[in-house]
Amino acid sequence: MDALETYRQIIETILKDYASVPYAYGDIKTEIVFDRVNDHYLLVNVGWRDRNQRVHGSLVHIDILNGKIWIQRDGTEQGIANELVKAGIPKEKIVLGFREPEIRKYTEFAEA
């Protein structure tokens, strides 16, 4: 299996695991969005926190660009990058896209 397909499978597995954890309050569901053609992967929270507070937003947004995994949004406690590394993806293949470009060089991950 090539690296791209491996990355896709790892990302999908991790996001499915996150989506399977139910919210403890409100009527909120986590939707999984996989676009394998364009390599976009998202977790989106949708629902109601209470009767008057709508919830709709991206929890995680990952793209695969030029052979690297770009984490565009990470709203998890553990950190998606750490989960990817634990699953076998090298840090030099992960870009923290939500960090400013000048800051990325001070992380353990790829700059771009």
TIKE-274471 format. One line per field, with one value per residue: residue number from 1; residue in one letter; x, y, z of N, C-alpha, C in turn. Coordinates in pm, 1 decimal. Example, Ala and Ser with C-alpha at 12.3 -4.5 7.8 and 13.67 -1.06 7.14 Angstrom:
# TIKE-274471
seq: c(1:2)
type: c(A:S)
n.east: c(1319.0:1285.0)
n.north: c(-569.0:-225.0)
n.up: c(780.0:708.0)
ca.east: c(1230.0:1367.0)
ca.north: c(-450.0:-106.0)
ca.up: c(780.0:714.0)
c.east: c(1320.0:1290.0)
c.north: c(-330.0:3.0)
c.up: c(780.0:787.0)
END
This chain:
# TIKE-274471
seq: c(1:2:3:4:5:6:7:8:9:10:11:12:13:14:15:16:17:18:19:20:21:22:23:24:25:26:27:28:29:30:31:32:33:34:35:36:37:38:39:40:41:42:43:44:45:46:47:48:49:50:51:52:53:54:55:56:57:58:59:60:61:62:63:64:65:66:67:68:69:70:71:72:73:74:75:76:77:78:79:80:81:82:83:84:85:86:87:88:89:90:91:92:93:94:95:96:97:98:99:100:101:102:103:104:105:106:107:108:109:110:111:112)
type: c(M:D:A:L:E:T:Y:R:Q:I:I:E:T:I:L:K:D:Y:A:S:V:P:Y:A:Y:G:D:I:K:T:E:I:V:F:D:R:V:N:D:H:Y:L:L:V:N:V:G:W:R:D:R:N:Q:R:V:H:G:S:L:V:H:I:D:I:L:N:G:K:I:W:I:Q:R:D:G:T:E:Q:G:I:A:N:E:L:V:K:A:G:I:P:K:E:K:I:V:L:G:F:R:E:P:E:I:R:K:Y:T:E:F:A:E:A)
n.east: c(85.5:54.8:195.3:8.3:-244.3:-221.9:-207.1:-463.1:-626.4:-545.2:-613.9:-893.6:-968.2:-894.6:-1059.9:-1312.9:-1312.1:-1314.1:-1563.0:-1735.1:-1769.0:-2010.5:-2174.3:-2197.2:-2391.6:-2674.3:-2819.8:-2628.1:-2455.0:-2178.3:-2060.0:-1907.1:-1697.7:-1567.3:-1367.3:-1226.0:-1139.2:-1047.7:-900.8:-988.6:-1079.1:-1307.3:-1446.6:-1754.1:-1950.3:-2291.9:-2604.1:-2799.1:-2720.6:-2871.4:-3218.1:-3206.6:-2952.7:-2770.9:-2549.0:-2291.8:-2020.8:-1675.9:-1485.2:-1254.6:-1031.8:-869.9:-635.7:-481.4:-201.4:25.1:161.5:178.6:29.2:-196.4:-303.0:-567.3:-752.4:-788.6:-971.1:-956.3:-884.4:-660.3:-503.8:-479.6:-251.3:-75.0:-210.9:-191.7:85.1:120.6:-9.1:169.5:253.7:511.5:651.3:758.4:592.6:364.9:186.7:121.0:-117.2:-284.7:-123.7:73.1:283.3:545.0:576.5:570.6:825.1:929.6:806.9:772.5:701.9:645.7:728.3:607.6)
n.north: c(-118.2:222.7:534.9:749.5:622.1:485.6:703.5:812.1:603.9:589.7:848.5:843.4:631.9:734.7:964.2:845.0:710.8:929.7:1039.2:847.5:883.1:984.1:1299.9:1438.4:1610.7:1799.4:1787.3:1687.2:1591.2:1430.6:1466.1:1291.7:1377.6:1274.2:1331.4:1174.8:1213.4:1477.1:1485.2:1584.5:1596.4:1588.7:1657.1:1744.8:1922.0:1914.2:2033.3:2094.9:2271.2:2351.8:2434.6:2681.0:2728.5:2688.3:2454.2:2431.0:2349.8:2308.0:2055.3:1913.1:1950.8:1824.2:1814.7:1654.6:1748.5:1777.8:1542.5:1566.5:1580.1:1814.0:1978.2:2164.3:2254.5:2188.6:2082.9:1912.6:1755.4:1589.2:1625.2:1596.9:1565.3:1428.5:1186.4:1096.7:1058.3:859.0:657.9:596.7:782.2:984.0:1271.2:1465.7:1461.2:1587.7:1883.4:2161.5:2334.5:2522.2:2681.1:2980.7:3045.3:3134.2:3037.4:2763.0:2650.0:2616.5:2404.7:2047.2:1945.0:1935.9:2223.0:2306.3)
n.up: c(0.0:-81.8:49.6:52.3:50.8:291.4:472.1:433.7:531.5:800.8:896.2:856.3:1027.9:1281.6:1294.6:1282.4:1526.4:1708.2:1638.2:1730.8:1999.3:2218.6:2291.0:2616.5:2695.8:2579.2:2246.3:2039.5:1754.4:1599.2:1285.2:1018.1:753.7:460.7:189.8:-40.6:-300.1:-323.2:-97.0:165.8:504.0:763.2:1089.1:1203.4:1427.9:1503.5:1605.0:1903.5:2192.9:2407.5:2425.9:2296.7:2193.9:1920.5:1774.6:1552.1:1380.0:1283.0:1422.6:1368.7:1097.7:830.2:567.4:287.9:132.4:-126.2:-46.9:227.3:552.3:642.5:916.7:957.1:1138.5:1479.0:1726.8:1939.1:2258.6:2302.9:2078.1:1741.0:1584.2:1754.5:1775.0:1510.5:1486.4:1679.5:1544.2:1349.4:1154.3:1033.1:1200.6:1032.3:819.2:885.6:905.0:1099.8:1020.4:1137.1:1284.2:1279.1:996.3:1065.0:1320.0:1300.5:1256.4:1504.9:1615.4:1659.3:1423.4:1060.6:858.7:620.4)
ca.east: c(0.0:136.0:185.8:-115.8:-354.8:-200.0:-247.6:-609.7:-685.7:-516.4:-696.7:-1033.1:-983.9:-888.7:-1179.5:-1426.7:-1304.2:-1361.4:-1706.0:-1813.2:-1786.5:-2128.4:-2169.1:-2260.2:-2501.2:-2733.8:-2851.0:-2520.2:-2398.0:-2055.7:-2067.6:-1778.7:-1698.7:-1446.8:-1360.1:-1101.7:-1096.9:-971.6:-829.9:-1036.3:-1135.3:-1360.6:-1546.3:-1838.9:-2051.9:-2420.1:-2713.6:-2843.0:-2667.2:-2998.1:-3324.2:-3182.4:-2815.2:-2735.3:-2409.2:-2254.4:-1884.7:-1573.3:-1401.4:-1126.5:-1023.4:-740.4:-618.0:-354.8:-152.3:163.1:220.1:183.6:-98.1:-213.7:-409.4:-615.9:-826.1:-783.9:-1044.1:-954.2:-801.2:-535.6:-427.5:-482.9:-113.5:-22.7:-278.3:-134.1:220.1:102.3:-54.0:280.3:287.7:626.2:624.5:797.6:484.9:247.9:198.7:19.9:-164.9:-351.9:-19.0:130.7:402.0:668.4:579.3:583.0:963.6:961.5:735.0:838.6:640.6:691.1:694.3:514.8)
ca.north: c(0.0:344.0:625.1:826.8:536.7:462.8:826.9:820.4:505.4:629.5:965.7:800.3:551.6:824.4:1048.4:759.2:688.2:1051.9:1056.5:746.2:924.1:1072.2:1416.4:1412.7:1705.8:1852.3:1697.7:1720.1:1477.3:1457.8:1411.9:1266.5:1413.3:1228.0:1357.1:1108.6:1265.2:1599.8:1463.8:1668.7:1510.5:1677.1:1623.4:1862.8:1909.8:1970.4:2005.7:2198.9:2258.1:2355.9:2469.3:2807.7:2747.0:2603.3:2415.0:2390.2:2393.5:2208.3:2013.3:1876.4:1964.2:1775.6:1801.4:1598.5:1837.4:1751.4:1432.8:1593.7:1594.7:1949.2:1990.9:2301.6:2286.1:2080.4:2119.7:1799.1:1773.5:1514.2:1671.9:1503.7:1538.5:1323.1:1062.1:1055.2:1007.5:732.0:561.2:563.6:884.3:1062.2:1413.0:1549.6:1453.7:1652.5:2028.5:2224.2:2445.7:2621.8:2766.3:3076.6:2988.7:3168.6:2959.9:2619.6:2602.3:2589.7:2283.9:1921.2:1899.0:1997.8:2365.2:2311.0)
ca.up: c(0.0:-87.9:165.0:46.0:95.0:434.8:541.0:427.9:622.2:939.4:926.4:865.3:1149.8:1397.9:1297.6:1317.6:1671.5:1773.4:1610.9:1802.7:2139.8:2225.8:2378.6:2746.4:2715.7:2457.5:2134.5:1945.6:1683.2:1525.1:1149.7:953.0:612.1:393.2:45.8:-82.0:-431.0:-299.1:29.8:275.7:608.6:866.1:1189.8:1221.4:1533.0:1461.6:1698.0:1996.7:2328.2:2480.8:2329.7:2227.1:2148.4:1806.1:1762.1:1417.6:1352.8:1259.0:1533.9:1306.8:952.0:782.4:423.0:242.3:26.7:-167.7:28.4:370.9:621.0:694.8:1016.4:942.5:1260.9:1576.6:1847.3:2031.3:2377.7:2289.9:1963.0:1628.6:1541.3:1841.4:1736.0:1383.1:1515.1:1748.5:1443.9:1260.6:1055.3:1080.5:1229.4:918.8:719.5:945.5:913.9:1185.3:938.4:1219.9:1342.3:1185.3:930.2:1137.1:1444.4:1270.6:1263.7:1644.8:1657.6:1622.9:1299.9:935.2:838.8:506.4)
c.east: c(89.8:106.7:53.4:-234.2:-343.1:-244.2:-399.2:-673.8:-664.1:-604.4:-841.7:-1059.1:-986.7:-1015.0:-1304.7:-1428.6:-1355.3:-1512.5:-1791.7:-1837.2:-1904.2:-2103.5:-2246.7:-2380.6:-2551.8:-2763.3:-2753.2:-2465.9:-2269.9:-2065.2:-1927.0:-1793.1:-1564.0:-1460.1:-1226.7:-1052.7:-1008.3:-892.7:-859.9:-1108.2:-1179.3:-1446.5:-1622.7:-1941.7:-2177.8:-2525.8:-2746.9:-2784.6:-2781.6:-3102.6:-3292.9:-3041.8:-2777.0:-2584.6:-2387.6:-2114.0:-1788.8:-1494.0:-1261.2:-1137.9:-880.9:-743.8:-487.7:-313.9:-6.1:232.9:232.8:43.0:-101.2:-330.8:-450.9:-689.6:-817.9:-848.7:-1048.9:-864.5:-664.4:-444.9:-422.6:-341.6:-52.6:-83.4:-219.5:5.1:211.4:61.3:53.4:317.4:403.4:591.5:657.9:696.7:356.8:276.0:85.6:-26.7:-235.5:-252.5:32.9:257.8:532.3:686.2:608.8:724.8:1006.0:887.2:816.9:792.9:691.8:647.3:591.9:544.3)
c.north: c(124.2:436.2:701.2:744.3:505.2:583.8:837.4:726.6:542.6:746.6:923.0:720.2:640.4:909.2:968.0:731.9:810.3:1067.9:958.1:782.1:1020.9:1191.5:1387.1:1503.9:1754.1:1744.0:1730.5:1590.6:1522.3:1387.6:1398.3:1301.9:1371.9:1257.4:1301.9:1159.8:1387.2:1596.7:1569.8:1577.7:1599.8:1602.2:1752.3:1833.2:1982.9:1935.1:2125.2:2170.3:2262.8:2401.8:2593.5:2821.7:2643.1:2576.0:2370.2:2441.7:2276.6:2181.4:1981.8:1895.4:1926.6:1768.9:1725.7:1678.5:1805.2:1648.0:1454.2:1611.4:1732.6:1949.1:2137.9:2348.9:2164.9:2128.1:2006.8:1828.9:1708.4:1567.9:1565.6:1469.8:1426.1:1188.0:1007.7:995.4:870.5:620.5:529.8:665.8:968.9:1210.3:1503.0:1544.5:1521.7:1801.8:2080.7:2351.6:2554.4:2712.8:2862.7:3017.4:3017.1:3084.9:2812.6:2566.9:2570.1:2468.0:2161.6:1871.6:1975.2:2143.6:2381.3:2197.9)
c.up: c(0.0:29.7:167.0:96.7:244.4:515.5:545.8:529.3:768.4:981.0:946.0:992.4:1273.8:1407.1:1330.3:1468.1:1747.7:1757.1:1688.9:1949.9:2147.5:2318.7:2506.1:2770.8:2580.2:2354.9:2021.7:1885.6:1613.5:1390.0:1092.9:805.5:553.1:244.7:-2.0:-218.1:-413.4:-168.4:135.2:375.7:724.2:967.1:1214.8:1329.8:1489.6:1565.9:1783.4:2134.7:2428.6:2380.3:2248.3:2168.4:2043.4:1806.4:1618.3:1390.8:1339.3:1385.9:1482.5:1156.6:911.9:630.2:397.9:120.1:-2.5:-79.8:177.4:425.7:684.9:792.5:1015.8:1067.9:1351.6:1705.6:1948.8:2151.1:2361.5:2179.6:1854.3:1581.8:1624.6:1807.6:1605.3:1402.6:1581.8:1650.6:1339.3:1155.6:1110.3:1099.0:1111.7:804.7:768.9:959.2:1001.5:1115.7:1016.8:1292.8:1236.4:1124.1:1005.3:1263.2:1417.3:1285.1:1407.1:1700.3:1617.3:1486.2:1179.2:927.2:727.6:411.6)
END
